[in-house]
Amino acid sequence: MVNIGSLDRTLRFVVGAVLLVAVFVPPLAGWVAPLGAWKYALTAWGAVMIGTAAMRFCPAYTLLGLNTCGMRQP
């Protein structure tokens, strides 16, 4: 089942990649460092966003009844 469209998938991948590497890239690490332990939560959130973009399926969308994919499914 697919419930993530092209634009949503691209945005999830880009934002997920930024969140995932923000801790490791020096210019971005300065912004994330004051968050303390929350930086690990942001990294995990980035990994989840990349995972949902790769699978084209978001469990939260299913619970909320959302579908950004143009295809209609039975």
Secondary structure, 3 states (H helix, E strand, C coil): CCCCCHHHHHHHHHHHHHHHHCCCCHHHHHHHHHHCCHHHHHHHHHHHHHHHHHHCCCHHHHHHCCCCCCCCCC
